[in-house]
């Protein structure tokens, strides 16, 4: 019996010759490559491979998912039918043209999923009632499930050979017999296809298929199915679709599911001994307290070992379940990814078990990994690895039906999710996080390790209310330790005395970090001081670099050796989780929690007795950057700073300062937070629970971070670099999306409103070029509102 849960076969089947599968050798499923002696994979051969992966997946997930036998039978049927429609000539002929380097005639091409669904509907009647999962999964296993599904089939004529249909029907019938399902050859599906061929139109056939989907005219029982108990049934569909994708991709790549990573405490101990030395004997108290199976809320100062504590917690998991490590920014995700790879794969042996995922991760990994697997990255984006490091957006897209949200939902089953720097998120994103935690705990059995260096009391109370049976752990050992002297100066950076002080520190050979609140101020400050050091001893870092240049800068800053002179001028990009260690910080005033984070980049190891943090007055435009309705957090921060200036502060005092500034602020009362709580539910309702929300990959943040309106442009001067790369690859079309996006710069949509509008090049479709100065040292120069309009009005200026 094919559905038996005995140990699955260790290898893929050979292509049979004297069977319906063998007689289908000319009906290709894969056109890009050949197997062995030049044979192409036939439809039955590929399907048999996918069903082999199915057996492995069922063996691993049956107990974990706790789904009934009909779920697994329907999944088997869906995999069996998913590529059956490839037999039609419209698919075979046009793809052969493409395989030979020609151009398909898209007016004749028909999507194979459409034909697969026609075959499926007439031979598995359960699909239109209480079990629509197989139909929907087959319909959308290549394209998003959306309103205009198969719209391109209108006005086309299906073409096929009778003997090919007989071969495919014979193959399907033989496999369905294993389930006790009989299929009469020349049945309803064959008659419908024949009628469509004779009428030379697919209109009726398309209407027949669409009427039985959740978005059709008749809607049969499918729409009602998701209206009732929609949360649990949406979850079941997500798991179903995720498993079908996993079986299809595994079968295509001839990859059986890898054995799960045995990630235990010994990995971490070995890492600590490599990092600290053989003298490392034991975990710190709060780290050891993290060895629990439930939810944890951890509060510990920067540099105290929170990352190691969270991963020690993650080792207390069921073997085979995923670890998802979420951070606020891409740069911090890259840094933590490197650390985790060093933990679990110092010899690179287990590096395939770890991935980093965010909108720029593909570019990053192409640069740092010699053997980067571009095809495998599709699975990586779906949380397919044992350990995934990502931005928080990747977790939140599950609720918005974005990307491969179904696979992510599958792999989140009983996962261990770490959320770092929870205090940094604005109310809208915080509302999304809270709602996502509620959903994943209740329906997917996910547990959370939420950690931060600074946690206001109100936020702590909110998290305790929404994490089930949570254990609160604080690093009391470090609360009374000191790191740096703090000074507040009633002056701007343009003040001569302050500038001379910075210059003196640079000339003295100290590692100096300067943080500004806006990119333009960052660049101006860098230009002001850069001539004091050679090029290799200075760096400007902000968001307005191409992805290629920014990755190089981040690598350089993170790998700086100790005890060398260096100047780094940056924006908020250095605030979170970067393992860098400077001697002195000069920072523009910002919300107190942001200042504490910036201060964490100084004297991380507490070994520099004269480490210093100097806070100077914020610029006028900063009040727009940190806009809080009816809450002047910047001025409250200044009031606190005036009280503690010239003191060497203890970690406990920093925590108290954060609480004092935010004591009257409750994010849960804001409209933004309430909007975030309801955002996913509203999207799902509009999408009838299971339809896909389609956006460009790097626009995911538009849904997960309120007010984010960045667009990607390419500086016109970078076009030449693109064209050179295009020539070396012989054709522009051969450049991957990732290669093209390496030259893109994120830019606020508000700024574009007063700048020259981007131009599109007919040879470079979908790319926007902006004629503004750019260089790899200071990035894209965007003139300020005042430069362009000779005016400055705080009420209207797009900062």
ABEGO torsion letter per residue (X at the ends): XAABABBBBABBBBBBAABAAAAAAABBABAABBBEAGBBBBAAAAAAAAAAAAAAAAAAAAAAAGBBAAAAAAAAAAAAAAAAAAABAAAAAAAAAAAAGBBBBAAABBBAAAAAAAAAAAABAAAABABAAAAAAAAAAABBBBAABGAAABGBBBBBBAAAAAAAAAAAAAAAAAAGBBBBBGBAAAAAAAAAAAAGBAAAAAAAAAAABAABAAGEAAAAAAABGAAAAAAAAAAAAAAAAAAAAAAAAGBBBBBBBBBBAAAAAAAAAAAAEAABABBBAAAAAABBABBBBBBBBBGAGAAAAAAAAAABBBBGBBBBBBBABAAAAAAAAAAAAAAABAAGAAAAABBBBBAAAAAAAAAABAABBAAAAAAAAAGABABBBBBAAAAAAAAAGBEBAAAAAAAABGBBBBBBGAAABBAAAAAAAAAAAAAAAAAAGBBBBBBBABBBAAAAAAAAAABBGBBBBBBAAAAABBABBBBBBBBBAABAAAAAAAAAAAAAGBBBBBBBABAAAAAAAAAAAAAABBAAABBBBBAABBAAAAAAAAAAAAABBBGBBBBBBBBAAAABGBBBBBABBBBBBBBAAAAAAAAAABGAAGABAABBBBBBBBBAAAAAAABBBGBBAAAAAAAAAAAABGBBBBAAAAAAAAAAAAAABBAAABAAAAAAAAAAAAAAAAAGGABBBBBBAAAAAAAABBGBABBBBBBAAAAAAAAAAAAAAGBAAABBAAAAAAABBBBBAAAAAABBBBBBBAABBGBBBBBBBBBAAAEBBBBBAAAAAGBBBAAABBX
